[in-house]
Amino acid sequence: MTTPALLPLSGRRIPTLSPGAASFPHHRATLRLSEKFILLLILSAFITLCFGAFFFLPDNSKHKRFDLGLEDVVIHGQGGHDEHRHRCPSPCPLSPCPRWWGSTMETPYRQYGWGHNELKPLAKKGHSTNIFGNSQMGATIVDALDSLYMMGLHDEFKDGQEWIEQNLDFSVNAEVSVFEVNIRFIGGLLAAYYLSGQEVFKVKAVQLAEKLLPAFNTPTGIPWAMVNLKSGVGRNWGWASAGSSILAEFGTLHMEFVHLTYLTGNPAYYQKVMHIRKLLAKMDRPNGLYPNYLNPRTGRWGQHHTSVGGLGDSFYEYLLKAWLMSDKTDTEARKTYDDAIEAIERHLIRKSNGGLTFIGEWKNGHLERKMGHLTCFAGGMFALGADGSPDAKAGHYLQLGAEIAHTCHESYDRTVLKLGPEAFKFDSGLEAVAVRQNEKYYILRPEVIETYWYMWRFTHDPKYRQWGWEAAQAIDKYCRVSGGFSGVKDVYSSNPTYDDVQQSFFLAETLKYLYLLFSSDDLMPLESWVFNTEAHPLPVLHLGREGVWSLNEQTDRLL
């Protein structure tokens, strides 16, 4: 069964797939591919010098309204569609033209790693990590689906869909990260469903979500970090403070779980994440800051370590995005976000001697003047949350986003490879430079490019496209290997060695944000879509002030 795709009237029209169709709608020859899967995605987002590329989109008049309780939702009509040209603003060093590169090249993931979670591009074989357990769940396929769809690579999208229909099975004896499979799999499947309308993606998302629910069976309702998909037994990472759960993990479930309740009518998902919010609201916070560790047995904070980077980052992101996703009616989420950001500004954000604004980490009562690559997402978050800021501070937060973007660009520009290190210091005369060898690596991370994209959307300052182009060139020059793309171990070395891993988030996030950076603003407009922390777009829910529960009695009738 195919459910009509949920696409905002105000957004760029993305053709809906029809099962069994002989061919798919297309923009024009430059966007229609017969080649296979992931390398075309890789090559589509950059390595393409297409000055003044044209994009052809269906005519607005060929769409009909379809009421699912969402405002501005459409299904595609069956008639033909006119072609509209979009020219990339000048100067524009890069335009996303999937056809130009890779048309005569084989796709390494399809050839060497199909069905595996990730790829070892030098060894040319599949790869997996403990976040996915010991099973082959096709993480790269699921993570890349919406990127393929929005780029118009519908043949490759259909290949991924067929693999999911035939092979994606969650009844396996595998211990997985609740956080990672939520953002990559549930987020990826929900986004694919909303974009294409293919029912299989919703079904699979719900099946997986049911397997995650036992992780919440703790004395406090704070979920375990890991759960066995077959037995339902959960536990936390052995390295986490005193057996604690991690703020960025249990705090990064809200978007996906609210959509699960919206789509199924099952209140359990919504109840789980709202319970977490209410529990946190009752707790004392040192200096107004949220520590990264919380014990799910006792409900007490663990080590007093606060970070807007690893271990904390997406908790703050999801507070803001819960408000945005609710059509700005979830004022509790917005207030919690504003209060958290105020404390972060007071205690963590500083300006270096050289004038670079950075976000440090609070550890046991003092500030560590170090910023991680993961923290660089915050520039985009500040810009995204500027509108609606209290005390008329929208301009302040947009400026703060710009300053963080500048600092993160400097962390790239001060390396030999022009790629950013995992973490960089602002101390002892060093600024935006990694000191430790184990912090000099780059693993194809997206956060800096993510901030460039948000800053471009809100300012249209051409420097963000220029900076994105610099990053794209560096990735192509130093991370491309014989079997795909690999992380590098030292961005300060002119002869880099490789980690031999092509991360699934490279396809889900890094390349998607590059593609969007050089696309028109009407592709995935931010007033209609909210991206989860793995860059999977979910539509804004126009539910009114009564919230998601207004759907309880309507869901079966509507869906």
Protein Blocks (a to p, Z undefined) as FASTA:
>chain_A
ZZdddddfkbccdddddehiabdcdfblmlccfbdcklmmmmmmgopacehiacddddfk
lpccddehiahiacddfbdcdddddddddddfbdcdfklgoklcccfklmmmgoiabdcf
klopadddfknojadehlmmmmmmmmmmmnopamlmmmmmmmmmmmmcckbccdddfklm
mmmmmmmmmmmmmmnopaklmmmmmmmmmmmmmmmmcfkopacfbdcfklopacddfkbg
ghiacfklmmmmmmmmmmmmmmnopaklmmmmmmmmmmmmmpccehhiacfbdcfklopa
cdddddfbehklmmmmmmmmmmmmnoomammlmmmmmmmmmmmmmmmgccdfkopacddd
deehiacdbddfklmmmmmmmmmmmnopahhimmmmmmmmmmmmmmmmmmmmmpmnopac
fbdcdeehiahiafblklmbcehiaklmmmmmmmmmmnopaklmmmmmmmmmmmmmmmpc
fklcaddfblkbcbdcdehiacfklmmmmmmmmmmmmmcfkgopaklbccdfkopacddd
debjnojmlmmmmmmmmZZ
